[in-house]
């Protein structure tokens, strides 16, 4: 499975963040059942590396699994060795990009300003995470895209099912969503059907936005 193409085709990265490692595998399966093909487990989640190992064994071509909140090359390497196929950072650390490239993995560093976006892209980023997207919304993303049309941008932070279409129409290559798709409360309550339905709604919203942009 081509990791980058899977992310681009799906158009949605689900960010799984919790205060416990319980239920993470079931949450991943529920998201995949709703059509989400790219899942990210943040390293801020207790037992994240163990969860990545367990979930990656269950992926079986249903989805690609990544690790988020990668801050440095050491955590990047640990996540990759645990089974992560792509890495996502909140900020721009060139060591993370270099580590991902060394292992042949997809990398999506965080950036906000034009200078950061250009630096990330010119150093080999496959995708650039625009974070926090809520600071400027879809209009800011559209403004960034105007002089940088070749950069594949993924807005994160404040992106929800209700506004995902606006970001896609502004030029996002994909969108990443956390709590509006899956959160600790839903996982604790084992609301797998709800997670699946919300995921399906998000995928449909992105697909429709792409058809009409």
Secondary structure as UniProt FT lines:
FT   HELIX           3..10
FT   STRAND          12..16
FT   TURN            22..23
FT   HELIX           24..33
FT   TURN            34..35
FT   STRAND          38..42
FT   TURN            43..44
FT   TURN            46..47
FT   HELIX           48..59
FT   TURN            60..61
FT   STRAND          64..68
FT   HELIX           73..82
FT   STRAND          86..88
FT   HELIX           94..103
FT   STRAND          106..111
FT   HELIX           114..122
FT   TURN            123..124
FT   STRAND          127..130
FT   TURN            131..132
FT   HELIX           133..135
FT   HELIX           137..147
FT   TURN            149..150
FT   STRAND          153..155
FT   TURN            161..163
FT   HELIX           164..169
FT   TURN            170..171
FT   STRAND          174..177
FT   TURN            179..181
FT   HELIX           184..188
FT   TURN            189..190
FT   HELIX           192..212
//
